Amino acid sequence: MEKEEPLIYINGKFYPKSEASVSVYDHGFLYGDGVFEGIRAYNGVVFKLREHIERLYASAKAIMLEIPMDKEEMVNAVLETLRRNKLKDAYIRLLVTRGVGDLGLDPRKCKKPNVIIIAEPMLPLYGKESKLRGISLIFSSVRRDRVDATTHQIKSMNYLNSILAKLEAIDAGADDAIMLDERGFVAETTATNIFIIRNGKIITPPTTTGALPGITRNFVIELAGKLGYSVEEREITPFEVITADEVFITGTGAEIVPVTKIAGRVIGRGTAGEITMRLIEEFEREKSNAANGIKIYE
């Protein structure tokens, strides 16, 4: 029996995956001119959906892109996409492009933005083994975009900055790369936030480094507080990272993953640390809690 194709939401209509398309004149395709969110659903609950929608609209405001529907309509569109695809556990990619224009840069030529929602089953970016063994990172020579330039506080469709750093990680045989800001302080990895633990205190870089204000990042800070740990947001040097007791990354796709090697240096004992594992266990308990998201099926 043939497997049914996923249905893709485009501007209020649903299309089979093989038929879903946008024009090659869309400025999202031509220039990366648009914003997006990656969202997860766990056991029938869309994790932090309203927070993701708020961030999407904030990113759109920053690039002067007017989304042609209100936030509640967007929430309902995401839920309907999951229902149409009969999904309870899924990864959702929500994109808003500037829309169809011409080959010039002028965004005024784009008359109407395109809203696209893709939902498919997806396992965590890093599996169970990685959460026990940990992953390896390098320091990239590619600096994170400045906060007064194409800052990653805007979750835009232009990820070339991250892709260049990812290529360095692949070439070095590492799982990912840490990106520094223009001053040399730690910002984040190519697609996740980073935390270090020193003497029982959890520390993470501020968004002033150009790091994304991550939804999972913020949730982990909440969880840490519930578990009795203090979390400090401050600038972190590469030295502090490689001499930390524990290091972990957070993100929608990654969830929470320990880091056990950075630039050839073993972190801590070379295995997932005690505090990191406590946070992972708490995250697993809480991620499908309806209090932390919106139910797909009432």
C-alpha positions, 0 to 999 in steps of 0.5 A: 500500500502506497504511503500518503503524501504529506499535505503542505499548507500554502496560503490557506490551501493544502497541496500534496508534497509533490505538488507544493511549490512557489514561484522561482520569482519569490524573494524567499527563493531569490534572496532568502527574504523571509522568516521562519520557525521550527516547531515540535509537537509531542504526543498531541501537544504543540510545544510552546506554539504561541511563543513560536508565533510571537517570535515569528511576528517579531522577526517579520516586524524587524524586516518590515514584512507584514504577515497577511493573517493575525496570530490566532489565525496562524495558530489555527493554520498550524493546528489544521496542518497537523490534523490534515496530516493526522500527526501527534508527533511532528516537526513543523516548519512555518515560513513566511516569504516576502512573496513574488517579485522580480529579479530586483531587490526592491521589496515593494515589487512583492505584492503579497507574502507567501505563508507555508506550513510543512509538518512531518514526523521527525525524530530528535536531531541527535538520538538517544546515544548522543544524549548519553555519549555527547557530541563534539564541537569545534570553534568556527572561524566564521563569526556570528553576524553582528546584532546591527547587521543580519542578526540571528535575533531575527530568525530569517531564511538567510542561514548562509552564516551558519552554513559556512560554519557547519561546513567547517565542522563537517570538514573537521569531523565534528558534529557542529561548530561554536560561533563567536561574535565579532569580539571573540565571545561565544554566541551559539552553535550553527543552529542551537543555543549553548550552555556551560556549567561551572561550579554548579552554576549554569551560564549561557550567552546573552542575545547581545552576542547575536544568539537567537532568543531560543524557545527551548533555551528559555524553557531550559532556563525555567526548568533549571530554576525549578530544579534549584539551579541558578542561571546566569546570562553573560558573556563567555570566553572560549577558555571558559567553554573548554574548561567547563565542568559540563556543556550542552546545547539546546534547540527545537530539533536538538532538544537538549544534548550534552557536549563532551569534546570541543576543539579536541579537548575533553569536557569534564569527564568526557560523558554527559554531566549530572546537571545536564542529565537532570535537565534532559530528564525534566525536559522529557517529562515536561515537553508533552505537558499541555500546560507547555503548549497547545493541544492539536486534538481537543 
